[in-house]
Amino acid sequence: MKALSSDLQPALGCGPIIPRFEGQRPLRQQVFERIRAAGRIPRAELARELGISPASVTALTADLIGTGMIEETTRAADGARGRPRVALAVRPDAHLVVGIKLSVHKHTAVLVDFAGRLIATQTLPRTPSAMTPDALLDATALLLERVCTNAGVRPADLSAVGLGVPGFVDAQTGTVFWSPVLDRRNITLAPEAERRLGVPVHVDNDANLVTMAELWFGAGRALSHFAVVTIEHGVGMGYVLNHRIHRGFRGVAMELGHTKVQLDGALCRCGQRGCLEAYVADYALAREASAALDWTHHDMRSISVMLESLHDQAEAGNAAARSIFLRAGRYLALGLANVVNLFDPELIILSGERMRYEYLYANETLAEMPDFCVATGRPAPKVQIQAWGDLLWAHGAAALALSAISETLMGARSG
């Protein structure tokens, strides 16, 4: 399975690739999902893959064509002669969505069509201080306006917006319980954003959005169980269970960064002590560098400069710099082992800007992960590194919006 291409364009369809007999999904929904996942597929092939009669395919696809969700396309015949083959595809212009990622570093947005194809992007810098809800909505509205302008469309032309923020988020209600980008807690962000933008808004934790991007466009499309661990300004995690994001009973599950690895340990930005994030994230590495190398920092920009310098010194052989990365890597290996012990995933994807700091996931460091796992006699799951840029997060937010639209149109939960 191909990972996201450099321009984030889905090469062959988008969305989870779900086996025929997995899950109790209406046949109409299975037909649409298979067309979406394939990109383009002839009716005869669709009937074979789903194990249903051609007549059933004809009836179901006629309904989907009538609703404007799919369309007929043609492609050249297999030989030099013959009629062009008729295939089915998601109708790209049926819906447009925008995905937005708000962070302490920069804000990013992508605009994609109903087939998941990238149309326009936009990035805005920001100051690292926490914002008021009104300031955050101002930034969201500005980003939305600019990405729509880049695409030559109006915000009113959008069917939905996906919005991602770091922190503790209840995706069902769109409530942000805590986020480093906000100066207060318990903000009903989705309803407030809908009133401001005039379009349906769906909000989720940013780590879940990276997981959505892998589920819809990347390495997890054909996997039923996999984990994505993100390492940047914090440590996040998303988990796919039976081809769906698992959010827990209250919608705030999978907070790997805030699992405890040391009683009464280092102070985490969430206010508690001993969290995994407090030993692995940007600010944790900067704290260690300040103490071990007698450096100081004052803002997120200087933290980035510190980490670049720290990495350069580690590569040059500085023992103190290397020990900082290796210590953080050992804590990361411990955290990943806990994920394996709890969930037994098929694959763990490490994602985020910090993945270019190879000392954090050096072979000798990740080699410790199996030692921390329960000894079952079976090999530990594969760990895959994805050093994507900021647009991946926004692309996951777009997938969140596409998923919500599909659920509404199908009258069922679609992924």
Secondary structure, DSSP 8 states (H G I E B T S, - for coil): -----TT---SS--S----TTSS---HHHHHHHHHHHHSSB-HHHHHHHHT--HHHHHHHHHHHHHTTSEEEEEE--SSSSS--EEEEEE-GGG-EEEEEE--SSEEEEEEEETT--EEEEEEEE--SS-B-HHHHHHHHHHHHHHHHHHHT--GGG-SEEEEEESSEEETTTTEEEE-TTBSSS-EEHHHHHHHHHSS-EEEEEHHHHHHHHHHHHSTTTT-SEEEEEEESSSEEEEEEETTEE---SSS----GGGSBSSTT-SB-TTS-BSBTHHHHSHHHHHHHHHHHH-----SHHHHHHHHHHHHHHHHTT-HHHHHHHHHHHHHHHHHHHHHHHHH--SEEEEESGGGG-GGGG-HHHHTTHHHHS---SS---EEEEE---THHHHHHHHHHHHHHHHHHHHTS---
